């Protein structure tokens, strides 16, 4: 943790060769959800491989680029491809880009993910606003020495996802006749999907959907004082008594089918910031 500031500065040195601007809005795009990039008036893009201390995305459908530009006239920086604990990265590596985003001026972070729906009223293709989360990853990016320069030792998590941004997203959905669910996201390490017994357990402890990402980035964003909007797309139905084998191609197809609705919500929220 002592070296993180110097690492951030090394990454920023490369980024500042491309752009000197500040970017108040950050975006992290999840599995099969890179289409929001089409809405960005791109000014600069940098491959993760060019950025010191950035991990490399190894997952199908994650492009691995940091994109700078405009959405609805607002300056945004977007991660086209994120990192996961199951790829073998540490929590600090997974969340390192969020730290860098803060130093680029980001104060609002929009995060998306693909997930499995466990709430019986949810269906494949539904879009869900994250109202809260449960961390079952077995780790936390804030473990270790705390740097007060980055955030407090014991950050408050009573509002992990901004009520103000959730309300804004709900208003956008209502105006555009988009059905939105709102619920609790639980993150597990993966990369295997869950057993029937595990789905029953996760549902019993209060989760509506399950995924393998997002929570580490949200914790670090809150640690650094950002407001976060989390949006999940339900890519498969995880009902224990009617469970079918998962198909990665079908999961990505479901994400891409629902993506335009999620993209519209994100774009309109950014417009209203």
Secondary structure by P-SEA (a helix, b strand, c coil): ccaaaaaaaaaaaaaaacccccccbbbbbccccccccccccccccccccccccbbbbccccccbbbbbbbcccbbbbbccccccccccccccccaaaaaaaaaacccbbbbbbbbbbcccccccccccccccccccccccccccccccccccccccccccccaaaaaaaaaaaaaabbbbbbbbbbbccccccccaaaaaaaaaaccccccccaaaaaaaaaaabbbbbbbbbbcccccccccccccaaaaaaaaaaaaaaaaaaaaaaaaac
